[in-house]
């Protein structure tokens, strides 16, 4: 076994070497000379229970600031547009004072701050939590509106998945159903129509694609969806004209005539109606509504436009 002076010299050189070399040398020393290492006191230093023996720590539980102070701090941060910090402060307020008015106020303000910061998924989560805890709160219509707007602001163009549009519609429809007299009902109704127009636009995009490939049955199914689910949107005019084209291409003139007739009845000044009328006329046909057609039934009793 090498003398202790040699071990110390090797250890010093190993510290200047790589961490791997140091680890290997340490293992070799422990295997080769445990008695010498113990006598030198060096092994004791490897005992984790001795690492902090000379250091004193005092465990302290820091009290939360008063609720009013936290609330004012969050408002000040919000006014400075430090949204991230403000949201954290309101979140702390909510968690520090459960089952109190400050939990409700903190959660409400956290939702609003996350929305302002465009952290829409966070705002949606906070809104859902608020509505679960306080479904009958006077602020529930507003929180529901923030949830709907958080979905609405994430609606992409019609060439992408529109799951957010569908969820926005569901939330906005719940506002008009549950809070129809609230100040948010009118805008919720308008925003729902805009979201529906996006969904209808996606159906039209796919329908036009199939029509361009000569897959008229698939195209008709898409245009039919627009009339069945989104007939109050601006996409209805084009869908009726596209149905006229597709039914003529399939050799179904009666359905084509009905499409054009319904189009003319609901949108008499539409450019799409002029196009459908001209198309029928070129084949010696004219708009004529079959009252038993699904197209006629879809629009019966509905004021469009």
VODREN-163500 format. One record per residue (C-alpha): residue number from 0; x, y, z. Coordinates in pm, 1 decimal. Example, Ala and Ser with C-alpha at 12.3 -4.5 7.8 and 13.67 -1.06 7.14 Angstrom:
BEGIN
{node 0,{1230.0,-450.0,780.0}}
{node 1,{1367.0,-106.0,714.0}}
end
This chain:
BEGIN
{node 0,{0.0,0.0,0.0}}
{node 1,{151.4,342.6,-91.5}}
{node 2,{226.5,585.5,192.7}}
{node 3,{-32.7,853.8,275.5}}
{node 4,{187.8,1130.2,134.0}}
{node 5,{182.4,953.4,-199.4}}
{node 6,{-195.8,921.3,-182.8}}
{node 7,{-234.2,1292.0,-113.9}}
{node 8,{-5.8,1379.4,-405.3}}
{node 9,{-203.4,1153.1,-637.9}}
{node 10,{-527.0,1304.8,-516.2}}
{node 11,{-398.0,1657.9,-582.5}}
{node 12,{-292.2,1560.3,-932.2}}
{node 13,{-628.5,1392.3,-991.9}}
{node 14,{-814.9,1711.4,-899.9}}
{node 15,{-633.0,1877.3,-1186.1}}
{node 16,{-731.0,1589.2,-1408.9}}
{node 17,{-1073.4,1494.7,-1536.9}}
{node 18,{-1370.5,1418.0,-1308.9}}
{node 19,{-1356.4,1061.7,-1434.8}}
{node 20,{-992.8,1025.6,-1328.2}}
{node 21,{-1076.8,1163.2,-985.3}}
{node 22,{-1359.4,916.6,-945.7}}
{node 23,{-1138.4,626.4,-1045.6}}
{node 24,{-861.5,732.0,-808.7}}
{node 25,{-1109.2,769.6,-522.6}}
{node 26,{-1240.4,419.5,-582.2}}
{node 27,{-886.0,280.9,-597.8}}
{node 28,{-788.7,452.8,-271.6}}
{node 29,{-1090.7,317.7,-89.6}}
{node 30,{-1021.7,-34.6,-208.9}}
{node 31,{-647.6,-25.9,-154.3}}
{node 32,{-621.5,146.4,180.0}}
{node 33,{-938.6,189.8,383.4}}
{node 34,{-747.5,182.0,709.5}}
{node 35,{-514.0,459.8,602.2}}
{node 36,{-799.1,669.3,471.5}}
{node 37,{-991.4,624.4,794.1}}
{node 38,{-686.3,713.3,1000.2}}
{node 39,{-638.6,1029.7,798.0}}
{node 40,{-1001.8,1130.6,855.7}}
{node 41,{-1052.8,1161.0,485.7}}
{node 42,{-1313.7,883.2,460.6}}
{node 43,{-1527.5,1052.5,723.1}}
{node 44,{-1565.3,1345.9,491.3}}
{node 45,{-1741.9,1121.1,242.3}}
{node 46,{-2016.1,1047.8,493.4}}
{node 47,{-2319.6,1257.7,389.9}}
{node 48,{-2424.5,1289.7,752.0}}
{node 49,{-2111.8,1494.8,820.1}}
{node 50,{-2131.4,1733.7,525.3}}
{node 51,{-2333.7,2001.9,705.0}}
{node 52,{-2232.1,1920.0,1059.3}}
{node 53,{-2087.3,2265.0,1123.9}}
{node 54,{-2370.0,2460.3,960.5}}
{node 55,{-2688.0,2565.3,1136.9}}
{node 56,{-3024.3,2606.0,961.1}}
{node 57,{-3341.1,2738.8,1109.6}}
{node 58,{-3670.9,2631.0,956.1}}
{node 59,{-3904.7,2924.8,905.7}}
{node 60,{-4256.2,2939.2,760.2}}
{node 61,{-4301.9,3271.4,587.1}}
{node 62,{-4648.0,3415.0,638.2}}
{node 63,{-4844.8,3533.4,336.0}}
{node 64,{-4895.8,3908.2,309.3}}
{node 65,{-5240.4,4036.4,405.7}}
{node 66,{-5503.0,3966.3,141.6}}
{node 67,{-5562.2,4334.5,68.4}}
{node 68,{-5191.5,4387.6,11.1}}
{node 69,{-5171.0,4098.6,-232.2}}
{node 70,{-5477.6,4220.5,-419.1}}
{node 71,{-5344.5,4576.6,-447.6}}
{node 72,{-5007.7,4444.5,-559.8}}
{node 73,{-5170.9,4239.5,-834.4}}
{node 74,{-5374.3,4538.7,-951.1}}
{node 75,{-5064.4,4758.9,-958.8}}
{node 76,{-4876.0,4500.6,-1165.1}}
{node 77,{-5174.0,4472.9,-1397.4}}
{node 78,{-5183.9,4850.2,-1445.9}}
{node 79,{-4815.1,4836.4,-1537.7}}
{node 80,{-4904.8,4563.5,-1790.7}}
{node 81,{-4677.6,4319.7,-1612.9}}
{node 82,{-4931.1,4050.0,-1684.7}}
{node 83,{-4721.5,3748.3,-1596.1}}
{node 84,{-4628.5,3878.6,-1251.4}}
{node 85,{-4981.0,4001.6,-1190.7}}
{node 86,{-5128.6,3661.0,-1274.6}}
{node 87,{-4889.4,3495.3,-1030.1}}
{node 88,{-4982.7,3742.9,-757.9}}
{node 89,{-5354.1,3683.6,-806.0}}
{node 90,{-5288.2,3309.6,-816.0}}
{node 91,{-5106.9,3338.7,-485.6}}
{node 92,{-5399.3,3534.1,-342.8}}
{node 93,{-5641.5,3263.2,-447.1}}
{node 94,{-5436.9,2982.4,-294.0}}
{node 95,{-5344.2,3168.3,26.6}}
{node 96,{-5702.6,3254.9,123.3}}
{node 97,{-5925.9,2960.6,27.9}}
{node 98,{-6296.8,2965.1,102.5}}
{node 99,{-6299.8,3343.8,115.0}}
{node 100,{-6399.0,3634.3,-105.0}}
{node 101,{-6030.0,3674.4,-187.8}}
{node 102,{-6013.7,3332.0,-344.5}}
{node 103,{-6298.6,3430.4,-574.2}}
{node 104,{-6150.7,3773.9,-650.3}}
{node 105,{-5804.3,3629.1,-704.0}}
{node 106,{-5931.4,3364.8,-946.4}}
{node 107,{-6139.6,3619.0,-1135.4}}
{node 108,{-5847.7,3858.0,-1173.9}}
{node 109,{-5608.2,3577.7,-1263.7}}
{node 110,{-5843.8,3475.5,-1546.2}}
{node 111,{-5863.6,3830.7,-1675.7}}
{node 112,{-5486.9,3885.9,-1649.7}}
{node 113,{-5407.4,3561.7,-1833.2}}
{node 114,{-5650.7,3662.6,-2105.3}}
{node 115,{-5485.6,4004.1,-2139.2}}
{node 116,{-5146.8,3831.0,-2157.9}}
{node 117,{-5279.8,3613.2,-2441.8}}
{node 118,{-5217.9,3302.9,-2232.5}}
{node 119,{-5548.2,3174.2,-2358.8}}
{node 120,{-5519.8,2813.5,-2246.0}}
{node 121,{-5432.8,2930.9,-1894.2}}
{node 122,{-5729.5,3168.4,-1901.0}}
{node 123,{-5958.9,2886.0,-2013.4}}
{node 124,{-5839.5,2667.3,-1727.4}}
{node 125,{-5888.5,2944.5,-1471.8}}
{node 126,{-6232.7,3028.1,-1610.5}}
{node 127,{-6345.2,2666.5,-1588.1}}
{node 128,{-6219.0,2647.5,-1231.3}}
{node 129,{-6403.4,2967.9,-1139.6}}
{node 130,{-6729.0,2850.1,-1292.8}}
{node 131,{-6699.3,2518.6,-1109.7}}
{node 132,{-6645.3,2687.5,-774.5}}
{node 133,{-6881.5,2982.1,-822.3}}
{node 134,{-7148.1,2887.8,-1080.1}}
{node 135,{-7395.9,3140.0,-941.3}}
{node 136,{-7158.5,3429.8,-894.8}}
{node 137,{-7263.0,3767.5,-1037.8}}
{node 138,{-6938.5,3755.7,-1236.7}}
{node 139,{-7011.4,3415.8,-1393.2}}
{node 140,{-7142.9,3566.3,-1721.7}}
{node 141,{-6824.4,3770.6,-1757.7}}
{node 142,{-6597.2,3476.2,-1678.8}}
{node 143,{-6787.5,3263.0,-1930.5}}
{node 144,{-6739.0,3538.3,-2186.3}}
{node 145,{-6362.6,3541.4,-2116.0}}
{node 146,{-6356.5,3165.2,-2169.9}}
{node 147,{-6539.7,3201.6,-2501.4}}
{node 148,{-6311.6,3481.2,-2615.7}}
{node 149,{-6006.6,3273.3,-2523.6}}
{node 150,{-6126.8,3008.2,-2768.3}}
{node 151,{-6238.1,3266.5,-3024.4}}
{node 152,{-5900.1,3438.7,-3037.2}}
{node 153,{-5735.8,3109.6,-3125.7}}
{node 154,{-5952.5,3037.4,-3429.8}}
{node 155,{-5718.7,2988.8,-3726.6}}
{node 156,{-5804.8,3030.5,-4091.7}}
{node 157,{-6039.3,2785.6,-4264.4}}
{node 158,{-5753.0,2565.3,-4387.0}}
{node 159,{-5673.1,2440.5,-4035.2}}
{node 160,{-5842.7,2240.7,-3764.2}}
{node 161,{-6127.5,2445.8,-3621.5}}
{node 162,{-6185.6,2265.8,-3293.8}}
{node 163,{-6140.8,2599.6,-3116.0}}
{node 164,{-6417.2,2750.1,-3327.1}}
{node 165,{-6657.5,2475.8,-3224.5}}
{node 166,{-6573.5,2522.4,-2857.2}}
{node 167,{-6615.6,2898.7,-2888.0}}
{node 168,{-6961.9,2845.7,-3034.9}}
{node 169,{-7059.0,2616.2,-2748.4}}
{node 170,{-6946.5,2868.1,-2484.5}}
{node 171,{-7107.4,3167.1,-2658.2}}
{node 172,{-7431.0,2974.3,-2706.3}}
{node 173,{-7431.2,2896.3,-2333.2}}
{node 174,{-7412.4,3269.8,-2262.7}}
{node 175,{-7718.6,3345.5,-2475.9}}
{node 176,{-7900.7,3051.0,-2314.4}}
{node 177,{-7806.7,3100.8,-1947.4}}
{node 178,{-7732.6,3473.6,-1940.3}}
{node 179,{-7951.9,3604.6,-2221.1}}
{node 180,{-8017.2,3933.7,-2043.8}}
{node 181,{-7654.3,4002.9,-1958.1}}
{node 182,{-7448.4,4270.6,-2126.1}}
{node 183,{-7239.6,4002.0,-2294.0}}
{node 184,{-7524.3,3819.9,-2469.8}}
{node 185,{-7538.3,4032.9,-2785.8}}
{node 186,{-7164.8,4015.2,-2850.9}}
{node 187,{-7162.0,3643.2,-2768.9}}
{node 188,{-7432.9,3588.2,-3029.4}}
{node 189,{-7234.7,3783.6,-3288.0}}
{node 190,{-6908.0,3603.6,-3207.7}}
{node 191,{-7086.4,3266.9,-3233.4}}
{node 192,{-7206.1,3360.8,-3582.7}}
{node 193,{-6852.7,3456.4,-3684.4}}
{node 194,{-6720.1,3123.4,-3555.6}}
{node 195,{-6995.9,2936.1,-3739.6}}
{node 196,{-6901.0,3119.0,-4056.5}}
{node 197,{-6547.3,2989.1,-4013.4}}
{node 198,{-6671.9,2633.1,-3978.9}}
{node 199,{-6900.0,2676.5,-4279.9}}
{node 200,{-6606.5,2817.8,-4474.9}}
{node 201,{-6406.6,2505.0,-4403.8}}
{node 202,{-6690.9,2287.0,-4530.5}}
{node 203,{-6709.9,2497.4,-4845.1}}
{node 204,{-6335.4,2466.5,-4903.8}}
{node 205,{-6355.3,2086.7,-4889.2}}
{node 206,{-6672.7,2082.8,-5099.1}}
{node 207,{-6513.2,2290.4,-5372.9}}
{node 208,{-6215.3,2055.7,-5371.0}}
{node 209,{-6436.2,1751.7,-5431.3}}
{node 210,{-6637.7,1936.0,-5692.9}}
{node 211,{-6320.8,2028.7,-5879.9}}
{node 212,{-6224.5,1659.2,-5888.3}}
{node 213,{-6563.7,1559.3,-6024.7}}
{node 214,{-6659.6,1386.0,-5697.4}}
{node 215,{-7002.1,1547.2,-5692.2}}
{node 216,{-7168.3,1327.2,-5430.5}}
{node 217,{-6891.0,1404.3,-5179.0}}
{node 218,{-6915.9,1773.0,-5269.5}}
{node 219,{-7294.2,1775.0,-5221.6}}
{node 220,{-7253.6,1624.5,-4874.2}}
{node 221,{-7028.5,1913.9,-4773.8}}
{node 222,{-7260.0,2180.2,-4917.0}}
{node 223,{-7551.5,2006.0,-4749.6}}
{node 224,{-7373.4,2031.2,-4413.3}}
{node 225,{-7345.9,2406.2,-4459.9}}
{node 226,{-7721.5,2436.3,-4512.8}}
{node 227,{-7807.0,2198.9,-4229.4}}
{node 228,{-7579.4,2347.4,-3962.9}}
{node 229,{-7471.8,2693.0,-4077.1}}
{node 230,{-7748.8,2821.8,-4299.8}}
{node 231,{-7755.0,3163.9,-4130.6}}
{node 232,{-7395.7,3230.4,-4239.1}}
{node 233,{-7282.9,3407.3,-4552.7}}
{node 234,{-7170.6,3071.8,-4693.4}}
{node 235,{-7530.9,2968.4,-4762.4}}
{node 236,{-7554.7,3161.8,-5088.2}}
{node 237,{-7255.7,2993.8,-5246.0}}
{node 238,{-7351.5,2650.1,-5112.7}}
{node 239,{-7691.1,2673.1,-5288.5}}
{node 240,{-7528.4,2774.9,-5615.0}}
{node 241,{-7271.3,2494.2,-5583.1}}
{node 242,{-7556.0,2250.4,-5523.2}}
{node 243,{-7719.0,2371.3,-5845.4}}
{node 244,{-7396.0,2299.5,-6033.0}}
{node 245,{-7336.5,1961.4,-5872.3}}
{node 246,{-7691.8,1831.8,-5917.5}}
{node 247,{-7686.3,1929.8,-6283.3}}
{node 248,{-7354.3,1747.4,-6323.9}}
{node 249,{-7514.4,1434.7,-6173.1}}
{node 250,{-7818.1,1461.1,-6402.3}}
{node 251,{-8062.1,1560.7,-6125.9}}
{node 252,{-8229.1,1870.5,-6270.5}}
{node 253,{-8517.8,1883.5,-6022.0}}
{node 254,{-8281.3,1918.6,-5725.0}}
{node 255,{-8076.7,2174.0,-5916.4}}
{node 256,{-8392.3,2377.4,-5989.4}}
{node 257,{-8492.4,2363.3,-5622.6}}
{node 258,{-8147.5,2485.0,-5512.2}}
{node 259,{-8169.1,2780.7,-5745.9}}
{node 260,{-8528.8,2859.7,-5645.3}}
{node 261,{-8446.4,2860.1,-5272.2}}
{node 262,{-8141.1,3072.6,-5346.4}}
{node 263,{-8349.8,3323.2,-5537.6}}
{node 264,{-8620.1,3333.3,-5269.8}}
{node 265,{-8377.7,3403.4,-4983.6}}
{node 266,{-8109.8,3600.2,-5168.4}}
{node 267,{-8278.0,3756.7,-5471.5}}
{node 268,{-8001.5,4013.0,-5528.6}}
{node 269,{-7715.7,3770.2,-5482.9}}
{node 270,{-7451.3,3729.2,-5750.4}}
{node 271,{-7464.8,3358.0,-5674.8}}
{node 272,{-7833.8,3353.1,-5768.9}}
{node 273,{-7758.8,3525.0,-6098.9}}
{node 274,{-7498.2,3259.5,-6168.3}}
{node 275,{-7734.0,2971.3,-6080.6}}
{node 276,{-8016.6,3120.7,-6286.8}}
{node 277,{-7790.4,3162.8,-6589.6}}
{node 278,{-7664.7,2805.3,-6554.4}}
{node 279,{-8018.4,2664.3,-6553.4}}
{node 280,{-8125.9,2886.2,-6839.9}}
{node 281,{-7838.5,2760.6,-7054.0}}
{node 282,{-7985.2,2410.9,-7022.7}}
{node 283,{-8340.2,2519.8,-7096.4}}
{node 284,{-8442.3,2509.7,-6729.5}}
{node 285,{-8569.3,2761.3,-6473.6}}
{node 286,{-8572.3,2775.6,-6094.2}}
{node 287,{-8859.5,2569.8,-5957.3}}
{node 288,{-8895.2,2470.1,-5593.4}}
{node 289,{-8989.4,2117.6,-5493.6}}
{node 290,{-9152.0,2165.3,-5152.3}}
{node 291,{-9068.0,1807.4,-5058.0}}
{node 292,{-8695.4,1849.1,-5117.6}}
{node 293,{-8457.1,1851.0,-4821.2}}
{node 294,{-8330.9,2185.7,-4949.6}}
{node 295,{-8675.0,2340.8,-4926.6}}
{node 296,{-8735.1,2189.8,-4582.2}}
{node 297,{-8402.8,2326.9,-4454.5}}
{node 298,{-8510.0,2682.7,-4521.9}}
{node 299,{-8881.6,2659.9,-4449.1}}
{node 300,{-8989.6,2912.1,-4189.2}}
{node 301,{-8638.8,3054.8,-4156.7}}
{node 302,{-8564.3,3415.4,-4237.2}}
{node 303,{-8218.1,3432.8,-4391.3}}
{node 304,{-8007.0,3726.2,-4492.5}}
end
